[in-house]
Amino acid sequence: MKKRTEQKECRKQEIIVAALELFVSKGYAATKITDIAKKANMSTGLMFHYFDSKETLYNEVFEYCHQLDVEAC
């Protein structure tokens, strides 16, 4: 069984990936928090437990992509 911290990190990554897919397909402006929550199979309220704003989530998505790029080198 995963520890609570590991579960939280896993869930956070799922949100980041869902947001990335939507930002790519719909664009940042057209993507709503409710869209991301739905894609990540969670309530909007719960999503705000992980990220306090769409901008914060966008920054995390950017960092995630940057890290993938660095690891590929």
All heavy atoms as a GROMACS GRO file, in nm:
protein
  592
    1MET      N    1   0.084  -0.119   0.000
    1MET     CA    2   0.000   0.000   0.000
    1MET      C    3   0.088   0.125   0.000
    1MET      O    4   0.185   0.133   0.074
    1MET     CB    5  -0.091  -0.003   0.123
    1MET     CG    6  -0.182   0.116   0.133
    1MET     SD    7  -0.297   0.104   0.270
    1MET     CE    8  -0.445   0.077   0.179
    2LYS      N    9   0.053   0.219  -0.085
    2LYS     CA   10   0.131   0.342  -0.094
    2LYS      C   11   0.106   0.430   0.027
    2LYS      O   12  -0.003   0.434   0.081
    2LYS     CB   13   0.093   0.420  -0.219
    2LYS     CG   14   0.135   0.357  -0.348
    2LYS     CD   15   0.099   0.446  -0.463
    2LYS     CE   16   0.139   0.382  -0.593
    2LYS     NZ   17   0.105   0.466  -0.707
    3LYS      N   18   0.211   0.499   0.066
    3LYS     CA   19   0.197   0.595   0.174
    3LYS      C   20   0.115   0.714   0.125
    3LYS      O   21   0.107   0.741   0.005
    3LYS     CB   22   0.334   0.642   0.220
    3LYS     CG   23   0.415   0.534   0.284
    3LYS     CD   24   0.547   0.590   0.330
    3LYS     CE   25   0.630   0.479   0.392
    3LYS     NZ   26   0.760   0.526   0.434
    4ARG      N   27   0.057   0.785   0.217
    4ARG     CA   28  -0.029   0.899   0.185
    4ARG      C   29   0.044   1.003   0.098
    4ARG      O   30  -0.013   1.056   0.003
    4ARG     CB   31  -0.080   0.962   0.315
    4ARG     CG   32  -0.183   1.068   0.294
    4ARG     CD   33  -0.248   1.102   0.429
    4ARG     NE   34  -0.340   1.208   0.420
    4ARG     CZ   35  -0.467   1.195   0.383
    4ARG    NH1   36  -0.513   1.077   0.349
    4ARG    NH2   37  -0.547   1.298   0.380
    5THR      N   38   0.169   1.029   0.129
    5THR     CA   39   0.247   1.127   0.053
    5THR      C   40   0.265   1.080  -0.092
    5THR      O   41   0.252   1.160  -0.185
    5THR     CB   42   0.385   1.148   0.118
    5THR    OG1   43   0.367   1.185   0.254
    5THR    CG2   44   0.464   1.256   0.047
    6GLU      N   45   0.292   0.950  -0.109
    6GLU     CA   46   0.309   0.896  -0.244
    6GLU      C   47   0.178   0.902  -0.321
    6GLU      O   48   0.177   0.932  -0.440
    6GLU     CB   49   0.359   0.752  -0.237
    6GLU     CG   50   0.501   0.740  -0.187
    6GLU     CD   51   0.542   0.595  -0.162
    6GLU    OE1   52   0.454   0.509  -0.145
    6GLU    OE2   53   0.662   0.570  -0.159
    7GLN      N   54   0.067   0.874  -0.254
    7GLN     CA   55  -0.064   0.880  -0.317
    7GLN      C   56  -0.095   1.023  -0.363
    7GLN      O   57  -0.146   1.044  -0.473
    7GLN     CB   58  -0.173   0.832  -0.222
    7GLN     CG   59  -0.171   0.683  -0.198
    7GLN     CD   60  -0.272   0.641  -0.093
    7GLN    OE1   61  -0.306   0.717  -0.003
    7GLN    NE2   62  -0.319   0.518  -0.104
    8LYS      N   63  -0.061   1.118  -0.277
    8LYS     CA   64  -0.086   1.258  -0.310
    8LYS      C   65  -0.002   1.300  -0.431
    8LYS      O   66  -0.051   1.369  -0.521
    8LYS     CB   67  -0.056   1.348  -0.190
    8LYS     CG   68  -0.098   1.491  -0.210
    8LYS     CD   69  -0.084   1.574  -0.085
    8LYS     CE   70  -0.129   1.716  -0.113
    8LYS     NZ   71  -0.126   1.801   0.003
    9GLU      N   72   0.124   1.259  -0.435
    9GLU     CA   73   0.211   1.293  -0.548
    9GLU      C   74   0.161   1.227  -0.676
    9GLU      O   75   0.164   1.289  -0.783
    9GLU     CB   76   0.355   1.250  -0.520
    9GLU     CG   77   0.437   1.353  -0.446
    9GLU     CD   78   0.437   1.490  -0.514
    9GLU    OE1   79   0.469   1.499  -0.635
    9GLU    OE2   80   0.404   1.587  -0.447
   10CYS      N   81   0.114   1.104  -0.665
   10CYS     CA   82   0.059   1.034  -0.781
   10CYS      C   83  -0.063   1.108  -0.835
   10CYS      O   84  -0.075   1.128  -0.957
   10CYS     CB   85   0.018   0.893  -0.739
   10CYS     SG   86   0.095   0.764  -0.831
   11ARG      N   87  -0.150   1.148  -0.748
   11ARG     CA   88  -0.272   1.220  -0.787
   11ARG      C   89  -0.236   1.355  -0.850
   11ARG      O   90  -0.295   1.395  -0.949
   11ARG     CB   91  -0.361   1.239  -0.664
   11ARG     CG   92  -0.501   1.273  -0.698
   11ARG     CD   93  -0.567   1.157  -0.771
   11ARG     NE   94  -0.709   1.183  -0.781
   11ARG     CZ   95  -0.777   1.173  -0.893
   11ARG    NH1   96  -0.719   1.134  -1.003
   11ARG    NH2   97  -0.905   1.199  -0.896
   12LYS      N   98  -0.137   1.420  -0.793
   12LYS     CA   99  -0.092   1.548  -0.846
   12LYS      C  100  -0.040   1.531  -0.989
   12LYS      O  101  -0.071   1.612  -1.077
   12LYS     CB  102   0.017   1.605  -0.755
   12LYS     CG  103   0.056   1.745  -0.784
   12LYS     CD  104   0.155   1.796  -0.680
   12LYS     CE  105   0.200   1.935  -0.713
   12LYS     NZ  106   0.296   1.988  -0.616
   13GLN      N  107   0.035   1.424  -1.013
   13GLN     CA  108   0.086   1.398  -1.148
   13GLN      C  109  -0.028   1.370  -1.245
   13GLN      O  110  -0.023   1.412  -1.361
   13GLN     CB  111   0.184   1.279  -1.147
   13GLN     CG  112   0.315   1.309  -1.081
   13GLN     CD  113   0.401   1.407  -1.160
   13GLN    OE1  114   0.355   1.478  -1.248
   13GLN    NE2  115   0.528   1.412  -1.128
   14GLU      N  116  -0.130   1.299  -1.200
   14GLU     CA  117  -0.246   1.272  -1.285
   14GLU      C  118  -0.313   1.402  -1.327
   14GLU      O  119  -0.354   1.417  -1.443
   14GLU     CB  120  -0.346   1.183  -1.212
   14GLU     CG  121  -0.298   1.041  -1.191
   14GLU     CD  122  -0.389   0.960  -1.101
   14GLU    OE1  123  -0.494   1.012  -1.055
   14GLU    OE2  124  -0.356   0.843  -1.076
   15ILE      N  125  -0.323   1.496  -1.235
   15ILE     CA  126  -0.383   1.626  -1.266
   15ILE      C  127  -0.297   1.702  -1.366
   15ILE      O  128  -0.348   1.760  -1.462
   15ILE     CB  129  -0.403   1.709  -1.137
   15ILE    CG1  130  -0.500   1.639  -1.042
   15ILE    CG2  131  -0.451   1.850  -1.170
   15ILE    CD1  132  -0.499   1.695  -0.900
   16ILE      N  133  -0.168   1.700  -1.345
   16ILE     CA  134  -0.075   1.769  -1.435
   16ILE      C  135  -0.085   1.713  -1.577
   16ILE      O  136  -0.093   1.788  -1.674
   16ILE     CB  137   0.070   1.761  -1.382
   16ILE    CG1  138   0.083   1.849  -1.256
   16ILE    CG2  139   0.171   1.800  -1.488
   16ILE    CD1  140   0.214   1.831  -1.181
   17VAL      N  141  -0.090   1.582  -1.590
   17VAL     CA  142  -0.100   1.519  -1.722
   17VAL      C  143  -0.234   1.553  -1.787
   17VAL      O  144  -0.240   1.586  -1.906
   17VAL     CB  145  -0.078   1.366  -1.713
   17VAL    CG1  146  -0.112   1.298  -1.843
   17VAL    CG2  147   0.066   1.337  -1.673
   18ALA      N  148  -0.342   1.549  -1.709
   18ALA     CA  149  -0.474   1.585  -1.762
   18ALA      C  150  -0.474   1.730  -1.810
   18ALA      O  151  -0.524   1.760  -1.919
   18ALA     CB  152  -0.581   1.563  -1.656
   19ALA      N  153  -0.417   1.818  -1.730
   19ALA     CA  154  -0.411   1.959  -1.767
   19ALA      C  155  -0.327   1.979  -1.893
   19ALA      O  156  -0.365   2.054  -1.983
   19ALA     CB  157  -0.354   2.042  -1.652
   20LEU      N  158  -0.215   1.912  -1.900
   20LEU     CA  159  -0.128   1.922  -2.018
   20LEU      C  160  -0.203   1.882  -2.144
   20LEU      O  161  -0.199   1.954  -2.245
   20LEU     CB  162  -0.004   1.834  -2.000
   20LEU     CG  163   0.090   1.822  -2.120
   20LEU    CD1  164   0.143   1.957  -2.162
   20LEU    CD2  165   0.203   1.725  -2.090
   21GLU      N  166  -0.273   1.770  -2.139
   21GLU     CA  167  -0.349   1.725  -2.256
   21GLU      C  168  -0.453   1.829  -2.298
   21GLU      O  169  -0.469   1.856  -2.417
   21GLU     CB  170  -0.416   1.591  -2.225
   21GLU     CG  171  -0.317   1.477  -2.212
   21GLU     CD  172  -0.381   1.346  -2.168
   21GLU    OE1  173  -0.505   1.339  -2.154
   21GLU    OE2  174  -0.306   1.250  -2.145
   22LEU      N  175  -0.521   1.886  -2.201
   22LEU     CA  176  -0.624   1.985  -2.234
   22LEU      C  177  -0.563   2.117  -2.282
   22LEU      O  178  -0.615   2.178  -2.375
   22LEU     CB  179  -0.715   2.009  -2.113
   22LEU     CG  180  -0.809   1.892  -2.082
   22LEU    CD1  181  -0.874   1.911  -1.946
   22LEU    CD2  182  -0.914   1.878  -2.190
   23PHE      N  183  -0.455   2.161  -2.219
   23PHE     CA  184  -0.390   2.284  -2.263
   23PHE      C  185  -0.342   2.271  -2.407
   23PHE      O  186  -0.352   2.365  -2.485
   23PHE     CB  187  -0.273   2.321  -2.172
   23PHE     CG  188  -0.311   2.364  -2.033
   23PHE    CD1  189  -0.220   2.351  -1.929
   23PHE    CD2  190  -0.434   2.419  -2.005
   23PHE    CE1  191  -0.252   2.393  -1.800
   23PHE    CE2  192  -0.469   2.459  -1.876
   23PHE     CZ  193  -0.377   2.447  -1.774
   24VAL      N  194  -0.291   2.153  -2.443
   24VAL     CA  195  -0.242   2.130  -2.579
   24VAL      C  196  -0.360   2.127  -2.678
   24VAL      O  197  -0.353   2.187  -2.784
   24VAL     CB  198  -0.160   1.999  -2.588
   24VAL    CG1  199  -0.135   1.959  -2.732
   24VAL    CG2  200  -0.028   2.015  -2.514
   25SER      N  201  -0.467   2.057  -2.641
   25SER     CA  202  -0.578   2.041  -2.735
   25SER      C  203  -0.670   2.162  -2.744
   25SER      O  204  -0.719   2.196  -2.852
   25SER     CB  205  -0.659   1.915  -2.702
   25SER     OG  206  -0.723   1.928  -2.577
   26LYS      N  207  -0.695   2.229  -2.631
   26LYS     CA  208  -0.791   2.340  -2.629
   26LYS      C  209  -0.727   2.477  -2.614
   26LYS      O  210  -0.790   2.578  -2.640
   26LYS     CB  211  -0.889   2.321  -2.512
   26LYS     CG  212  -0.979   2.201  -2.524
   26LYS     CD  213  -1.064   2.182  -2.401
   26LYS     CE  214  -1.168   2.290  -2.391
   26LYS     NZ  215  -1.269   2.263  -2.287
   27GLY      N  216  -0.605   2.478  -2.564
   27GLY     CA  217  -0.539   2.604  -2.532
   27GLY      C  218  -0.564   2.640  -2.386
   27GLY      O  219  -0.661   2.596  -2.325
   28TYR      N  220  -0.474   2.720  -2.333
   28TYR     CA  221  -0.483   2.759  -2.191
   28TYR      C  222  -0.611   2.836  -2.162
   28TYR      O  223  -0.683   2.804  -2.068
   28TYR     CB  224  -0.360   2.843  -2.153
   28TYR     CG  225  -0.365   2.896  -2.012
   28TYR    CD1  226  -0.333   2.814  -1.905
   28TYR    CD2  227  -0.403   3.028  -1.987
   28TYR    CE1  228  -0.338   2.862  -1.775
   28TYR    CE2  229  -0.408   3.077  -1.857
   28TYR     CZ  230  -0.375   2.993  -1.751
   28TYR     OH  231  -0.381   3.041  -1.622
   29ALA      N  232  -0.641   2.936  -2.242
   29ALA     CA  233  -0.756   3.023  -2.215
   29ALA      C  234  -0.888   2.948  -2.222
   29ALA      O  235  -0.979   2.975  -2.144
   29ALA     CB  236  -0.756   3.140  -2.311
   30ALA      N  237  -0.899   2.854  -2.314
   30ALA     CA  238  -1.025   2.780  -2.333
   30ALA      C  239  -1.043   2.666  -2.234
   30ALA      O  240  -1.153   2.614  -2.219
   30ALA     CB  241  -1.034   2.727  -2.474
   31THR      N  242  -0.937   2.627  -2.166
   31THR     CA  243  -0.945   2.518  -2.070
   31THR      C  244  -0.992   2.571  -1.935
   31THR      O  245  -0.932   2.664  -1.880
   31THR     CB  246  -0.808   2.448  -2.054
   31THR    OG1  247  -0.766   2.399  -2.180
   31THR    CG2  248  -0.815   2.334  -1.955
   32LYS      N  249  -1.097   2.512  -1.884
   32LYS     CA  250  -1.151   2.552  -1.754
   32LYS      C  251  -1.106   2.453  -1.648
   32LYS      O  252  -1.079   2.336  -1.677
   32LYS     CB  253  -1.304   2.555  -1.759
   32LYS     CG  254  -1.357   2.656  -1.857
   32LYS     CD  255  -1.507   2.651  -1.863
   32LYS     CE  256  -1.555   2.752  -1.967
   32LYS     NZ  257  -1.690   2.729  -2.010
   33ILE      N  258  -1.100   2.500  -1.527
   33ILE     CA  259  -1.064   2.414  -1.414
   33ILE      C  260  -1.159   2.295  -1.408
   33ILE      O  261  -1.118   2.183  -1.380
   33ILE     CB  262  -1.065   2.494  -1.282
   33ILE    CG1  263  -0.945   2.588  -1.276
   33ILE    CG2  264  -1.068   2.403  -1.161
   33ILE    CD1  265  -0.811   2.519  -1.257
   34THR      N  266  -1.286   2.319  -1.437
   34THR     CA  267  -1.384   2.209  -1.433
   34THR      C  268  -1.351   2.103  -1.539
   34THR      O  269  -1.373   1.984  -1.515
   34THR     CB  270  -1.528   2.262  -1.455
   34THR    OG1  271  -1.532   2.340  -1.574
   34THR    CG2  272  -1.573   2.346  -1.338
   35ASP      N  273  -1.298   2.145  -1.654
   35ASP     CA  274  -1.257   2.050  -1.758
   35ASP      C  275  -1.144   1.961  -1.707
   35ASP      O  276  -1.144   1.839  -1.727
   35ASP     CB  277  -1.207   2.122  -1.884
   35ASP     CG  278  -1.311   2.210  -1.950
   35ASP    OD1  279  -1.432   2.179  -1.938
   35ASP    OD2  280  -1.271   2.311  -2.012
   36ILE      N  281  -1.048   2.023  -1.642
   36ILE     CA  282  -0.932   1.949  -1.590
   36ILE      C  283  -0.977   1.853  -1.481
   36ILE      O  284  -0.936   1.736  -1.479
   36ILE     CB  285  -0.824   2.045  -1.537
   36ILE    CG1  286  -0.775   2.136  -1.651
   36ILE    CG2  287  -0.707   1.967  -1.477
   36ILE    CD1  288  -0.693   2.256  -1.605
   37ALA      N  289  -1.061   1.900  -1.391
   37ALA     CA  290  -1.110   1.814  -1.283
   37ALA      C  291  -1.184   1.694  -1.339
   37ALA      O  292  -1.164   1.580  -1.294
   37ALA     CB  293  -1.200   1.894  -1.189
   38LYS      N  294  -1.267   1.717  -1.438
   38LYS     CA  295  -1.344   1.609  -1.500
   38LYS      C  296  -1.249   1.507  -1.563
   38LYS      O  297  -1.266   1.386  -1.546
   38LYS     CB  298  -1.440   1.665  -1.604
   38LYS     CG  299  -1.530   1.561  -1.665
   38LYS     CD  300  -1.630   1.624  -1.761
   38LYS     CE  301  -1.718   1.518  -1.824
   38LYS     NZ  302  -1.815   1.576  -1.917
   39LYS      N  303  -1.150   1.554  -1.637
   39LYS     CA  304  -1.054   1.465  -1.704
   39LYS      C  305  -0.973   1.386  -1.601
   39LYS      O  306  -0.937   1.271  -1.626
   39LYS     CB  307  -0.962   1.543  -1.795
   39LYS     CG  308  -0.873   1.455  -1.880
   39LYS     CD  309  -0.820   1.530  -1.999
   39LYS     CE  310  -0.741   1.442  -2.090
   39LYS     NZ  311  -0.820   1.350  -2.169
   40ALA      N  312  -0.948   1.447  -1.486
   40ALA     CA  313  -0.871   1.380  -1.380
   40ALA      C  314  -0.962   1.298  -1.288
   40ALA      O  315  -0.914   1.244  -1.187
   40ALA     CB  316  -0.793   1.483  -1.299
   41ASN      N  317  -1.090   1.292  -1.320
   41ASN     CA  318  -1.188   1.216  -1.240
   41ASN      C  319  -1.194   1.259  -1.095
   41ASN      O  320  -1.182   1.178  -1.003
   41ASN     CB  321  -1.161   1.065  -1.250
   41ASN     CG  322  -1.180   1.012  -1.389
   41ASN    OD1  323  -1.277   1.045  -1.456
   41ASN    ND2  324  -1.086   0.932  -1.435
   42MET      N  325  -1.211   1.389  -1.075
   42MET     CA  326  -1.224   1.442  -0.940
   42MET      C  327  -1.313   1.564  -0.940
   42MET      O  328  -1.342   1.620  -1.046
   42MET     CB  329  -1.086   1.477  -0.881
   42MET     CG  330  -1.015   1.589  -0.953
   42MET     SD  331  -0.860   1.647  -0.878
   42MET     CE  332  -0.791   1.504  -0.808
   43SER      N  333  -1.353   1.606  -0.823
   43SER     CA  334  -1.434   1.727  -0.813
   43SER      C  335  -1.345   1.850  -0.826
   43SER      O  336  -1.224   1.844  -0.799
   43SER     CB  337  -1.508   1.730  -0.679
   43SER     OG  338  -1.416   1.752  -0.574
   44THR      N  339  -1.406   1.958  -0.867
   44THR     CA  340  -1.332   2.084  -0.879
   44THR      C  341  -1.276   2.125  -0.743
   44THR      O  342  -1.161   2.169  -0.734
   44THR     CB  343  -1.423   2.194  -0.936
   44THR    OG1  344  -1.474   2.149  -1.061
   44THR    CG2  345  -1.348   2.324  -0.956
   45GLY      N  346  -1.356   2.110  -0.640
   45GLY     CA  347  -1.312   2.146  -0.505
   45GLY      C  348  -1.189   2.068  -0.462
   45GLY      O  349  -1.096   2.123  -0.402
   46LEU      N  350  -1.188   1.940  -0.492
   46LEU     CA  351  -1.073   1.857  -0.455
   46LEU      C  352  -0.949   1.899  -0.533
   46LEU      O  353  -0.838   1.900  -0.481
   46LEU     CB  354  -1.102   1.709  -0.479
   46LEU     CG  355  -0.991   1.611  -0.442
   46LEU    CD1  356  -0.952   1.625  -0.294
   46LEU    CD2  357  -1.034   1.469  -0.472
   47MET      N  358  -0.968   1.938  -0.658
   47MET     CA  359  -0.855   1.981  -0.737
   47MET      C  360  -0.787   2.104  -0.676
   47MET      O  361  -0.665   2.116  -0.678
   47MET     CB  362  -0.896   2.010  -0.880
   47MET     CG  363  -0.781   1.985  -0.973
   47MET     SD  364  -0.824   2.008  -1.141
   47MET     CE  365  -0.782   2.177  -1.156
   48PHE      N  366  -0.868   2.192  -0.618
   48PHE     CA  367  -0.810   2.310  -0.553
   48PHE      C  368  -0.733   2.274  -0.427
   48PHE      O  369  -0.657   2.355  -0.374
   48PHE     CB  370  -0.918   2.414  -0.523
   48PHE     CG  371  -0.954   2.496  -0.644
   48PHE    CD1  372  -1.078   2.484  -0.704
   48PHE    CD2  373  -0.863   2.584  -0.700
   48PHE    CE1  374  -1.112   2.560  -0.816
   48PHE    CE2  375  -0.894   2.660  -0.812
   48PHE     CZ  376  -1.018   2.647  -0.870
   49HIS      N  377  -0.750   2.152  -0.379
   49HIS     CA  378  -0.669   2.103  -0.267
   49HIS      C  379  -0.524   2.083  -0.313
   49HIS      O  380  -0.430   2.097  -0.235
   49HIS     CB  381  -0.728   1.972  -0.214
   49HIS     CG  382  -0.651   1.910  -0.105
   49HIS    ND1  383  -0.647   1.960   0.022
   49HIS    CD2  384  -0.572   1.799  -0.105
   49HIS    CE1  385  -0.570   1.884   0.097
   49HIS    NE2  386  -0.522   1.786   0.023
   50TYR      N  387  -0.506   2.052  -0.441
   50TYR     CA  388  -0.373   2.027  -0.497
   50TYR      C  389  -0.311   2.152  -0.558
   50TYR      O  390  -0.189   2.171  -0.550
   50TYR     CB  391  -0.380   1.917  -0.603
   50TYR     CG  392  -0.412   1.782  -0.546
   50TYR    CD1  393  -0.544   1.738  -0.535
   50TYR    CD2  394  -0.312   1.697  -0.502
   50TYR    CE1  395  -0.574   1.613  -0.483
   50TYR    CE2  396  -0.340   1.573  -0.449
   50TYR     CZ  397  -0.472   1.532  -0.439
   50TYR     OH  398  -0.501   1.409  -0.386
   51PHE      N  399  -0.392   2.234  -0.623
   51PHE     CA  400  -0.344   2.355  -0.690
   51PHE      C  401  -0.439   2.468  -0.657
   51PHE      O  402  -0.560   2.455  -0.675
   51PHE     CB  403  -0.338   2.334  -0.842
   51PHE     CG  404  -0.246   2.223  -0.883
   51PHE    CD1  405  -0.296   2.097  -0.910
   51PHE    CD2  406  -0.110   2.245  -0.893
   51PHE    CE1  407  -0.211   1.994  -0.947
   51PHE    CE2  408  -0.024   2.143  -0.929
   51PHE     CZ  409  -0.074   2.016  -0.956
   52ASP      N  410  -0.387   2.580  -0.614
   52ASP     CA  411  -0.474   2.690  -0.570
   52ASP      C  412  -0.529   2.776  -0.683
   52ASP      O  413  -0.619   2.856  -0.661
   52ASP     CB  414  -0.406   2.776  -0.463
   52ASP     CG  415  -0.278   2.843  -0.512
   52ASP    OD1  416  -0.238   2.819  -0.627
   52ASP    OD2  417  -0.219   2.920  -0.434
   53SER      N  418  -0.476   2.757  -0.805
   53SER     CA  419  -0.528   2.834  -0.919
   53SER      C  420  -0.488   2.765  -1.049
   53SER      O  421  -0.398   2.680  -1.052
   53SER     CB  422  -0.472   2.976  -0.918
   53SER     OG  423  -0.333   2.975  -0.947
   54LYS      N  424  -0.552   2.805  -1.155
   54LYS     CA  425  -0.518   2.753  -1.288
   54LYS      C  426  -0.377   2.796  -1.326
   54LYS      O  427  -0.302   2.720  -1.387
   54LYS     CB  428  -0.621   2.805  -1.390
   54LYS     CG  429  -0.603   2.751  -1.530
   54LYS     CD  430  -0.722   2.794  -1.615
   54LYS     CE  431  -0.681   2.835  -1.752
   54LYS     NZ  432  -0.794   2.880  -1.834
   55GLU      N  433  -0.341   2.915  -1.288
   55GLU     CA  434  -0.205   2.966  -1.318
   55GLU      C  435  -0.099   2.882  -1.246
   55GLU      O  436   0.004   2.848  -1.305
   55GLU     CB  437  -0.193   3.112  -1.277
   55GLU     CG  438  -0.060   3.172  -1.314
   55GLU     CD  439  -0.049   3.320  -1.278
   55GLU    OE1  440  -0.153   3.384  -1.251
   55GLU    OE2  441   0.063   3.370  -1.278
   56THR      N  442  -0.124   2.848  -1.122
   56THR     CA  443  -0.030   2.763  -1.047
   56THR      C  444  -0.017   2.628  -1.114
   56THR      O  445   0.093   2.575  -1.129
   56THR     CB  446  -0.078   2.745  -0.901
   56THR    OG1  447  -0.086   2.873  -0.839
   56THR    CG2  448   0.017   2.657  -0.822
   57LEU      N  449  -0.129   2.573  -1.155
   57LEU     CA  450  -0.128   2.444  -1.225
   57LEU      C  451  -0.051   2.456  -1.356
   57LEU      O  452   0.031   2.370  -1.390
   57LEU     CB  453  -0.271   2.396  -1.249
   57LEU     CG  454  -0.286   2.268  -1.332
   57LEU    CD1  455  -0.206   2.152  -1.274
   57LEU    CD2  456  -0.434   2.231  -1.340
   58TYR      N  457  -0.073   2.563  -1.430
   58TYR     CA  458  -0.002   2.585  -1.556
   58TYR      C  459   0.150   2.588  -1.532
   58TYR      O  460   0.226   2.529  -1.608
   58TYR     CB  461  -0.048   2.715  -1.623
   58TYR     CG  462   0.024   2.743  -1.752
   58TYR    CD1  463  -0.013   2.677  -1.869
   58TYR    CD2  464   0.130   2.833  -1.757
   58TYR    CE1  465   0.054   2.702  -1.988
   58TYR    CE2  466   0.197   2.856  -1.876
   58TYR     CZ  467   0.158   2.791  -1.990
   58TYR     OH  468   0.225   2.815  -2.109
   59ASN      N  469   0.192   2.656  -1.428
   59ASN     CA  470   0.334   2.662  -1.395
   59ASN      C  471   0.390   2.524  -1.364
   59ASN      O  472   0.502   2.490  -1.404
   59ASN     CB  473   0.358   2.757  -1.278
   59ASN     CG  474   0.338   2.902  -1.317
   59ASN    OD1  475   0.350   2.939  -1.433
   59ASN    ND2  476   0.303   2.984  -1.220
   60GLU      N  477   0.311   2.442  -1.295
   60GLU     CA  478   0.353   2.304  -1.265
   60GLU      C  479   0.362   2.221  -1.393
   60GLU      O  480   0.451   2.138  -1.408
   60GLU     CB  481   0.256   2.239  -1.166
   60GLU     CG  482   0.267   2.292  -1.026
   60GLU     CD  483   0.388   2.239  -0.951
   60GLU    OE1  484   0.434   2.126  -0.980
   60GLU    OE2  485   0.436   2.310  -0.862
   61VAL      N  486   0.268   2.242  -1.485
   61VAL     CA  487   0.271   2.173  -1.614
   61VAL      C  488   0.397   2.212  -1.690
   61VAL      O  489   0.467   2.127  -1.746
   61VAL     CB  490   0.144   2.204  -1.698
   61VAL    CG1  491   0.160   2.157  -1.841
   61VAL    CG2  492   0.021   2.141  -1.633
   62PHE      N  493   0.429   2.340  -1.688
   62PHE     CA  494   0.550   2.388  -1.755
   62PHE      C  495   0.674   2.322  -1.694
   62PHE      O  496   0.762   2.274  -1.767
   62PHE     CB  497   0.559   2.540  -1.742
   62PHE     CG  498   0.679   2.598  -1.811
   62PHE    CD1  499   0.678   2.620  -1.948
   62PHE    CD2  500   0.793   2.629  -1.739
   62PHE    CE1  501   0.790   2.671  -2.012
   62PHE    CE2  502   0.905   2.680  -1.801
   62PHE     CZ  503   0.904   2.701  -1.939
   63GLU      N  504   0.681   2.316  -1.563
   63GLU     CA  505   0.796   2.253  -1.495
   63GLU      C  506   0.804   2.104  -1.529
   63GLU      O  507   0.912   2.050  -1.548
   63GLU     CB  508   0.786   2.273  -1.343
   63GLU     CG  509   0.816   2.413  -1.298
   63GLU     CD  510   0.958   2.457  -1.331
   63GLU    OE1  511   1.053   2.376  -1.315
   63GLU    OE2  512   0.974   2.572  -1.374
   64TYR      N  513   0.689   2.040  -1.534
   64TYR     CA  514   0.682   1.897  -1.568
   64TYR      C  515   0.740   1.875  -1.709
   64TYR      O  516   0.822   1.786  -1.728
   64TYR     CB  517   0.537   1.851  -1.560
   64TYR     CG  518   0.511   1.711  -1.608
   64TYR    CD1  519   0.541   1.601  -1.528
   64TYR    CD2  520   0.453   1.688  -1.732
   64TYR    CE1  521   0.516   1.472  -1.571
   64TYR    CE2  522   0.427   1.559  -1.777
   64TYR     CZ  523   0.459   1.452  -1.696
   64TYR     OH  524   0.433   1.325  -1.739
   65CYS      N  525   0.698   1.956  -1.803
   65CYS     CA  526   0.747   1.945  -1.941
   65CYS      C  527   0.896   1.976  -1.950
   65CYS      O  528   0.971   1.908  -2.021
   65CYS     CB  529   0.669   2.037  -2.034
   65CYS     SG  530   0.499   1.986  -2.058
   66HIS      N  531   0.938   2.075  -1.877
   66HIS     CA  532   1.080   2.110  -1.875
   66HIS      C  533   1.163   1.995  -1.820
   66HIS      O  534   1.268   1.961  -1.875
   66HIS     CB  535   1.103   2.236  -1.792
   66HIS     CG  536   1.246   2.275  -1.779
   66HIS    ND1  537   1.318   2.328  -1.884
   66HIS    CD2  538   1.332   2.265  -1.675
   66HIS    CE1  539   1.442   2.349  -1.844
   66HIS    NE2  540   1.453   2.313  -1.718
   67GLN      N  541   1.114   1.932  -1.714
   67GLN     CA  542   1.185   1.819  -1.654
   67GLN      C  543   1.194   1.702  -1.752
   67GLN      O  544   1.297   1.637  -1.762
   67GLN     CB  545   1.117   1.774  -1.524
   67GLN     CG  546   1.196   1.673  -1.446
   67GLN     CD  547   1.332   1.724  -1.402
   67GLN    OE1  548   1.349   1.842  -1.370
   67GLN    NE2  549   1.430   1.638  -1.400
   68LEU      N  550   1.086   1.677  -1.825
   68LEU     CA  551   1.088   1.571  -1.927
   68LEU      C  552   1.193   1.601  -2.033
   68LEU      O  553   1.264   1.512  -2.078
   68LEU     CB  554   0.952   1.556  -1.992
   68LEU     CG  555   0.841   1.496  -1.908
   68LEU    CD1  556   0.711   1.495  -1.986
   68LEU    CD2  557   0.877   1.356  -1.861
   69ASP      N  558   1.202   1.727  -2.073
   69ASP     CA  559   1.299   1.769  -2.175
   69ASP      C  560   1.442   1.751  -2.124
   69ASP      O  561   1.528   1.702  -2.196
   69ASP     CB  562   1.272   1.914  -2.214
   69ASP     CG  563   1.352   1.958  -2.335
   69ASP    OD1  564   1.361   1.879  -2.432
   69ASP    OD2  565   1.408   2.068  -2.332
   70VAL      N  566   1.465   1.786  -2.001
   70VAL     CA  567   1.600   1.774  -1.942
   70VAL      C  568   1.638   1.627  -1.931
   70VAL      O  569   1.751   1.590  -1.962
   70VAL     CB  570   1.605   1.843  -1.803
   70VAL    CG1  571   1.732   1.807  -1.728
   70VAL    CG2  572   1.594   1.994  -1.818
   71GLU      N  573   1.544   1.543  -1.890
   71GLU     CA  574   1.574   1.400  -1.876
   71GLU      C  575   1.600   1.334  -2.010
   71GLU      O  576   1.671   1.234  -2.016
   71GLU     CB  577   1.458   1.331  -1.804
   71GLU     CG  578   1.449   1.368  -1.658
   71GLU     CD  579   1.326   1.313  -1.589
   71GLU    OE1  580   1.247   1.241  -1.655
   71GLU    OE2  581   1.308   1.341  -1.470
   72ALA      N  582   1.546   1.389  -2.118
   72ALA     CA  583   1.565   1.332  -2.250
   72ALA      C  584   1.705   1.358  -2.304
   72ALA      O  585   1.751   1.289  -2.395
   72ALA     CB  586   1.461   1.386  -2.347
   73CYS      N  587   1.774   1.458  -2.251
   73CYS     CA  588   1.908   1.495  -2.300
   73CYS      C  589   2.015   1.396  -2.256
   73CYS      O  590   2.010   1.333  -2.161
   73CYS     CB  591   1.945   1.634  -2.252
   73CYS     SG  592   1.842   1.761  -2.327
   0.00000   0.00000   0.00000
